[in-house]
Amino acid sequence: MFKTIAMVVGLGLALSAAAEAQTPRKGGTIRMTAPYGSSFTSMDIHTSPRAQDEIYAKALHRSLYIWNSAEGKPVLELAKEDIVSGGGLIHTFKLRDDVYFHNGRRMTADDIIWSYNRIIDGTKAYPGARFVRVVEGAAAVEKGQAKEISGLRKIDDFTLEMKLTEKVDPGFYFFNAITSIYPADEAAKEGFIQKPIGLGPFKFVEHVPGSRVVLERWEKFYKPGKPYADKLVISLMSEAAARDVAFRNKEIDTSVLGPAQYLAYQADPALKGTIVEVAEVFTRYMGMNPAFKPFADKRVRQAINHAIDADLIISKLVKGKAYRATSWLPLTSPAYDKTMKPYVFDPAKAKQLLADAGYPGGFEFEWTTSQNESWGLPIVEAIIPMLDRVGIKVKVKQVETAVLAEVIRKGEFQAYIYSQATGPDPQAALKCFHSATPQSACNYMSFKNADFDRMLDEAGQTDAPEKRIELLQKANALLQEEAPVWFFNYNKAVMAVQPWLKGIQLNATELTHQNVEDLWVDETSPAK
Amino acid sequence: MLSFLIRRILQTVPIVLAVVLVIFVLFSVVPGSIASTADDGRGPTDPQVVERMKKQLGLDDPVYIRFGKYIASLAQGDFGTSFRTREPVATMIAKRTWPTLQLIFAAIVFAIAIGVPLGFFAALRPGSIVDTVSMVIAVSGLSIAKFWLGLLLMYVFALKLGWMPSFGYGDGGLKYLILPAATLGVSPMALLARTTRAAVLEIMTADFVRTARSKGMSETKVVQWHVMRNALVLILTTIGLQFGALMGQAVVVEKLFSWPGIGSLLVDSVLQRDIPAVQGSILVVVLFFLAINTLIDVLYGVIDPRIRYT
């Protein structure tokens, strides 16, 4: 009896200690890093399409929705409720009435309307325009035919009606920081960008271009008790080796790891426990242009998928920092089909398919690539002998990453290797292969398949979520069969996180994009 | 003196114009534009936004029109507006100038403080162990890659010894400056050591030194009054050239140490095809180089009155 009581008490104490250990601590400084370049583009997040800039913007600003990593979907952030009507096209948002800008002014529907009108302004070419365009009347403003978006209507200060042009989940369109809500009057004034005001959990303190952004806790943030930390410092550190030293020296709390460091950290007992990883919604692939005759034949494209040992490349070259791709939609996509198997590495079958397609002796093609270590030249160089075994010769054309994007958009390639966002919205990701999507938009392979179009159109029309997922899975399977691309891998984002930093979210859209109000540091953090 | 200065300033005009032209033409012919960097793979590229961006930034205009507009703005002291940040380029550069100057001055002070004495002592005892060690240091300093050296210094002085931070600008204070400045300063230090040694060795065998010795002047005074002063002209020339070169070399160091200078601005601007920012940054580097060289020319006359401003 005593033994049982002792066990129960012991367990209770242990659980209580564990709960206490997990109770977020108030105060301290979080020190994150921005790894994708040596500067932030601008303190005006509406102007920047770069993932790097969203790192600070997630702390400073807020959008109508926010990405919930645990649920793997966007959820309402600045609104308490979304009432859908009009056949799924009209969304009436009941806005939170406790949201304050960093100057103390309360946010109203006017600020949202003003912000979306700013983003869609055709004379400014803001990247977020592609999201706002889903609102009725936005395209007219963009073209200069109207002054305000007709599909946005203020019902009262805290009720906003949004009419969409198609039946989509607006969450996927309005969760990125490039659609952040700015204070209408204040943001129009000159000098706003020098000291930006947002709705986020941290307010702006300073920006040292090329070095860091410093933010401090916003006391009137609308989530009670949050943020936990007093201060947030985001340092720009584009050199992986320098980040490594700084991380080991406990000068930074997070560090994005490349393939080589991933391997080194796994092998180091002191660092192994710091690794967090997530399958990001990026698919790495080789696109094949059907205008180049051999690639017009499905059997040739399938042959290429069979001829390349993707698993070997992932394990040896990418050091396991990727997941094998089965088709277009990534692992973390809600429409990913877990039963789907990737193309089998089978050179004999590849040879047979090539012979069936009329290329028994193979052919030669030009492969445009950047120098990226995970989806660029090193990968291409590893593949060349594999393709050579089935008779396909490769002529490499190396370009800068920025140039590659232009080459792809203009369709000036026979084949290219790239990493492309394939989520979080599976419908939007697959829409890139809809025949109505222009080549320059994202149908880079000029894919055209009536069955695929029909499935995607039906998925867009149906009100039943299960039916939609089923249709999208079928469309994804059809893509695998048609093989417009060589399906390489899905990115595994890896970050090292110091043991004192808690609350890291496994954000599949971009691991560095954290909802910083949920992060906290325990008392072992060396930062004051 | 004044006419010399005016002439030197006027000489810079064609140089600056040539640099502007070369940079402009270069970035007009290389593939890619700011519009192509609008896509970082996170979502479908929006061709409408790309087209509008090109129109708004004037990228659709013929090169000669763009060049004409740029020169007209430049003549009014306007460096243009950054394609990326949509800020005036002058403002962007102004924010970055002081950190770069801090870094370069610190690096050159480091180079002079170590390189010149090293070269002197090596020359005063040619063939000795001091000479050999000095020259090994000098050759190593010239050969070593800055990126690797920077990492090594970070590893030793930040990670192992914990004496200073491994990266960042902090408050701009000395402890943040030491590692990047030492990384940047090693190469000019090595060059100065070699130049000083060569200059001193040559002067030590000159007639006027032999005359001074034969007059009974002590060796210390010979070195102090005759050798050092004459060697200074060559040392100064090297310092001047290195000053300008360091502006360019700072790119690697600034990126490695997250130092917020013109170098890292230049790299990001090139990668994103932010042509006005690239032109502005390079122009500042060139102007700095020309200014330092003019200053060195003036100093020649101060050190050696035989040199006239002709």
Contacts between the chains, C-beta under 8 A, distances in Angstrom:
chain1	res1	chain2	res2	distance
A	37	B	268	5.7
A	37	B	271	7.3
A	38	B	254	7.5
A	38	B	255	5.3
A	38	B	258	7.1
A	38	B	264	4.1
A	38	B	267	6.2
A	38	B	268	5.5
A	39	B	264	6.6
A	39	B	265	6.8
A	39	B	268	4.8
A	41	B	84	5.1
A	41	B	85	5.9
A	41	B	272	7.9
A	42	B	84	7.0
A	42	B	85	4.4
A	42	B	86	6.6
A	42	B	87	7.3
A	44	B	86	7.3
A	47	B	85	7.5
A	47	B	86	5.8
A	48	B	84	8.0
A	49	B	38	5.2
A	49	B	39	7.0
A	49	B	40	6.2
A	49	B	42	7.2
A	50	B	40	5.4
A	51	B	40	5.8
A	51	B	42	5.7
A	122	B	52	6.1
A	123	B	52	7.8
A	123	B	56	6.6
A	124	B	56	7.4
A	125	B	49	5.2
A	125	B	52	4.2
A	125	B	53	4.0
A	125	B	56	5.4
A	126	B	49	7.5
A	127	B	38	6.1
A	127	B	46	7.1
A	127	B	49	6.1
A	129	B	46	6.7
A	129	B	48	7.4
A	129	B	49	5.5
A	130	B	43	7.0
A	130	B	44	7.3
A	130	B	46	4.2
A	130	B	49	6.5
A	142	B	48	7.5
A	193	B	87	7.7
A	208	B	169	5.8
A	208	B	260	5.2
A	209	B	92	7.1
A	209	B	95	5.3
A	209	B	96	6.6
A	209	B	260	5.6
A	209	B	265	7.3
A	210	B	96	6.5
A	210	B	99	7.9
A	210	B	254	7.2
A	210	B	258	7.3
A	210	B	259	7.3
A	210	B	260	3.5
A	210	B	261	6.8
A	210	B	264	4.5
A	210	B	265	6.2
A	210	B	268	7.9
A	211	B	99	8.0
A	211	B	168	6.3
A	211	B	169	4.3
A	211	B	258	5.5
A	211	B	259	7.0
A	211	B	260	3.9
A	212	B	168	6.8
A	212	B	169	7.3
A	212	B	258	7.6
A	235	B	167	7.2
A	235	B	168	6.1
A	235	B	258	6.0
A	236	B	258	5.5
A	237	B	167	6.4
A	237	B	258	5.3
A	238	B	255	6.2
A	238	B	258	8.0
A	239	B	255	6.1
A	239	B	256	5.3
A	241	B	151	5.4
A	241	B	256	7.9
A	242	B	150	7.8
A	242	B	151	7.2
A	242	B	154	6.7
A	242	B	166	7.0
A	242	B	167	5.6
A	242	B	256	5.4
A	242	B	257	7.0
A	242	B	258	7.2
A	245	B	151	6.9
A	245	B	154	4.6
A	245	B	155	6.0
A	245	B	158	6.4
A	245	B	159	5.5
A	245	B	166	4.9
A	245	B	167	7.7
A	246	B	158	7.9
A	246	B	166	4.9
A	246	B	167	5.3
A	248	B	159	5.8
A	249	B	158	5.4
A	249	B	159	4.8
A	249	B	162	7.6
A	249	B	166	5.3
A	251	B	158	7.8
A	251	B	165	6.2
A	251	B	166	6.0
A	251	B	167	7.0
A	251	B	168	7.8
A	282	B	41	6.8
A	399	B	31	6.8
A	400	B	31	7.8
A	400	B	32	6.2
A	400	B	271	7.6
A	402	B	32	4.6
A	402	B	36	5.2
A	402	B	37	4.5
A	402	B	271	6.5
A	402	B	272	6.8
A	402	B	273	6.3
A	403	B	31	4.6
A	403	B	32	4.0
A	403	B	36	6.5
A	405	B	36	4.9
A	405	B	37	7.1
A	405	B	39	4.5
A	405	B	41	7.8
A	405	B	45	6.9
A	406	B	31	6.8
A	406	B	32	5.7
A	406	B	33	7.2
A	406	B	35	7.7
A	406	B	36	3.6
A	407	B	31	7.9
A	409	B	36	7.4
A	409	B	39	7.4
A	409	B	45	5.5
A	409	B	47	7.0
A	409	B	50	7.3
A	418	B	41	7.0
A	419	B	41	5.2
A	420	B	41	5.4
A	421	B	41	5.9
A	421	B	42	4.6
A	421	B	43	5.2
A	428	B	44	7.5
A	431	B	44	8.0
A	432	B	44	6.0
A	437	B	44	8.0
A	438	B	47	6.7
A	440	B	45	7.4
A	440	B	47	4.2
A	441	B	44	5.6
A	441	B	45	6.8
A	441	B	46	7.2
A	441	B	47	5.7
A	442	B	44	3.4
A	442	B	45	6.3
A	510	B	42	7.5
